[in-house]
């Protein structure tokens, strides 16, 4: 196929993203904040076994929340960071 590129292996496929979210290069500061949110959540709730699909994070304040549902709705100033991009940096 001409002109089509495969997404990098670390990027989620369009079917894995929330509706309206586009795969983008992540800001390293946003990724760092998302990892801290994820780590803090599991330090406070170690008994929680449900795995989130990712984190919705504000591009302005870097505050975010774990997303457990199938189709989160993002605010205009939020980005979605899939769990596949958060977990590799934690180990």
N, C-alpha and C positions, 0 to 999 in steps of 0.2 A: 504494500500500500504506500502510495507516495504522499509525503507531507505529514504522515502520522508518526508520532513518537510514542514509545511505551513510557509510562510513568516510571520513575526510579523505584527500585524494589522496596525502599523504605516509605514511599508515599502510599497512602491508602488508595484503593481503587475508587472511582466515583460512586460505586454502589455501597461503599463502606462509609461514606461521608454523610453528614446530616443534610437534609434537603436544603438546597440553596448555598451550601458550602462548596467552595472550590479548592482543589489541592493547590497549595502555595508553598513557597519556600518559607520556612519558619524563621522568625526573628529569634536569635539565640537567647536573648533576654526573656522572651515569652516562654520559650522551651524550659529555661532554667526555673522560671516561676511556676510553670505547670508541674515540673518534677517535685518542687518543694511542696506544692499543694497536695499532690498525690502522696508523697512521703508522710506529711503531717497527718493526713486523713487516716492512713493505716497505722500510725503510731497511736492515735487517739482511739481508733476502732479496730483493734487487732483481731477481734472475733468475726468481723465482716468478711464473708467469703464470696460475696457477689463481686465480679470483676466489672469495672466501668468500661464503657466503650471509648471514653476520652474525657477531655476537660474543655469546657467553654470558658474562655478567659478574655478579660477586657484588654484591649490593646492599649488603653490609656492608663488604667490603674494597676494592671497585672493581677487583679483579684479574679478568682475563678471558682468554679464548682465542678465536681465530678458528675459526669452524665452516665446514667445507668439505663435510660430508655433507648428505644430504637431510633426515634427521629426527633432529636432536640431542636428547638427553635432558637436561633441565635439572634441577639440584638445587633443593630448595625455596627456597633463598636466592639463586637466580640469575634474571636477566632475560635475554631474548633481544632484541638490538638488530639489526634487519635492516640489511644493507649500504646499502640505499636511504636510510636515515636517517643513516648515518655519512658517506657520500661527499659530499653537498652542502656540508657545513661545512668540508671540507678545501680547497676551491678558493677 
